[in-house]
Amino acid sequence: MHAIAAAQEERIDVAREQFESWLPPIGADWALAPVKGLATIFRMAGLIVPDRRIRAPNVGPTMAMKSWFVGSPTLH
């Protein structure tokens, strides 16, 4: 989640450091593409992941979520 939060803020170096702590450098490079994709998908859905280690002035205490109509109340 730290890597996704960093990728949403275009801080790719911070996202890469998250993976370098437990992956070899080539593995950290490989993991960045899916993280960037998830960050984009979350942002497009209105989900902003706050980086809890760095307190940003524009991040409130709660996350904002985009809502949309779901035809069925159960997940299939």
Wavefront OBJ file of the C-alpha trace (Angstrom):
o trace
v 0.000 0.000 0.000
v 2.943 2.331 0.625
v 4.133 1.720 -2.926
v 0.670 2.433 -4.371
v 0.391 5.637 -2.337
v 3.802 6.756 -3.600
v 2.930 5.859 -7.210
v -0.277 7.896 -7.012
v 1.877 10.890 -6.110
v 4.356 10.138 -8.944
v 7.101 9.292 -6.425
v 8.299 6.193 -8.265
v 11.656 6.166 -6.457
v 9.856 5.750 -3.119
v 7.659 3.001 -4.569
v 10.747 1.181 -5.845
v 12.422 1.421 -2.420
v 9.478 -0.448 -0.918
v 10.202 -3.429 -3.145
v 13.989 -3.213 -2.889
v 13.737 -3.985 0.826
v 12.731 -7.581 0.040
v 13.359 -8.131 -3.686
v 16.500 -8.049 -5.836
v 16.805 -4.918 -8.041
v 15.413 -6.644 -11.141
v 12.410 -7.848 -9.141
v 11.795 -4.336 -7.822
v 11.858 -3.011 -11.395
v 9.444 -5.720 -12.503
v 6.994 -4.946 -9.662
v 6.704 -1.247 -10.551
v 4.503 -1.696 -13.631
v 1.635 -3.432 -11.774
v 1.898 -0.917 -8.921
v 1.645 1.997 -11.357
v -1.372 0.299 -12.943
v -3.112 -0.219 -9.598
v -2.371 3.369 -8.595
v -3.995 4.587 -11.811
v -7.022 2.309 -11.420
v -7.518 3.405 -7.810
v -7.194 7.090 -8.764
v -9.711 6.702 -11.621
v -12.150 5.066 -9.184
v -11.754 7.997 -6.799
v -9.687 6.044 -4.271
v -6.694 7.988 -3.028
v -4.351 5.962 -0.838
v -2.728 8.259 1.720
v 0.920 7.725 2.573
v 0.655 7.412 6.337
v 4.390 7.890 6.826
v 4.306 11.374 5.260
v 1.506 13.701 6.308
v 0.416 15.636 3.233
v -1.515 18.861 3.778
v -4.209 17.970 1.214
v -5.054 14.533 2.676
v -7.870 14.489 5.187
v -8.334 11.927 7.942
v -10.626 9.801 5.738
v -10.413 8.527 2.202
v -12.875 9.712 -0.412
v -14.648 7.061 -2.436
v -16.548 7.397 -5.669
v -19.911 5.666 -5.548
v -21.911 4.142 -8.351
v -25.138 2.193 -8.673
v -24.863 -1.551 -8.277
v -27.778 -3.529 -9.661
v -27.501 -6.390 -7.189
v -26.687 -6.131 -3.467
v -24.708 -9.387 -3.622
v -21.393 -10.093 -5.253
v -21.466 -12.878 -7.852
l 1 2 3 4 5 6 7 8 9 10 11 12 13 14 15 16 17 18 19 20 21 22 23 24 25 26 27 28 29 30 31 32 33 34 35 36 37 38 39 40 41 42 43 44 45 46 47 48 49 50 51 52 53 54 55 56 57 58 59 60 61 62 63 64 65 66 67 68 69 70 71 72 73 74 75 76
